Amino acid sequence: MKKVIFMTVLMAFGLALFSGCASITGRTTGEYIDDASITTEANGIIIKEPDAGYWKIDVSSTQGNVVLDGFIHDKKAEERIVAKIGQIKGVKSVKSNLKVEKKK
């Protein structure tokens, strides 16, 4: 009987601990997974672009808001990438901090 009580208390403590983590950051596990999925899909879009191997682009996503940082060779390519990323399910906005850097 003592083991059952101990396990019940332990489980209640564990649930309280894990549920508290989401409230501290204000984000749920689902939101983290959605943002990771958005970031992965956005990186896939960038890789499929011509000359993508020469670009230095970092993608981050927080609560569906995507931010692109780095360098790109062509302003039109930047516009094309931003438009495609904006169509990803769950994306609320795309902010581009990309700087145009000509090929050397």
N, C-alpha and C positions, 0 to 999 in steps of 0.2 A: 504494500500500500504506500509506503514511504517513497518507493521508486516512482510510482505513478504521480504522486504529488510533486516530487522533484522534477520529473520530466515536464509536467504541466507548467510549473513555474518557469522552468528553463525555456520552454517554447514561447510562453507569453513575453518573457524578457527579450528573447530573440526577435519576435515580431515587432515589439515596440522599438527596438534598436534599428531594425531595417526600415520601418515605416518613417522613422524620424529623419533618416538620411534624405529622403525625397523632399521632406518639408524644409530642410535646411537650405538646399540649393534651389528649391522652387520648381524643380523639374522631376518628372517621373521617369521610370525606366523606359517606358515606351517612347518618350521624347528623345532620350539618348539614342535609342535604336533608330528612330526616324531620322535624326540628324546624321548618324553614321551612314545610313542608307543613302541619304541625299548627297553626302560628301563623296561616297563611293561612285554613285551614278554621275555626279558632276565631273569627277576625275576621268571617268570613262569617256565622257563627251570630249574632254580636252585631248585625251590620248588619240581619239579618232580623227582629230583635225590634222590637215597637212602640216608638216614641219613641227609637229608637237614635240618631238624629241629635243628641239632647241629651245623650248620655252621653259621658263622657271616660274611656275604658277602654284601657289599654295591655296588650297580651298578649305574654308572652315564654314560650319553651319551651326547655328544656335537657334533653336525654336523655329526652324524653317527659314531663317534669314541667312543667306549665303553671302560670304565675303571672299572676293578673289584678290590676292596680293601677289605681286611679282612683276615679271616682264613679259612682253609679247612683241612680235615684230610688225604687226599690222593692225591698224585701228578697225578695219572691217572684220578681221578675224575676231577681235575682241567683241564687237557688236553681235556677231553670229553666235559666239559661245555664250554670251550673257542671255541672248534670246532663247537658246536651247536649254540652258540651265533653268531659266524661268518657267519652262514647261514641265519640269519634273514635278511629280505629284508630291505635295506637301511643302513646296517652296512658296514662301510668302513674298520674299524680295531677294534681289541680287544686287549687291554693291560691288562695283569694280574699282579696285585701287591699282589696276594694272598700268604700267608705264610702257610706252612704246620705245623699244630698243632696236635699232636697225641691225641687220646681220652684218657680221664683220668678215 
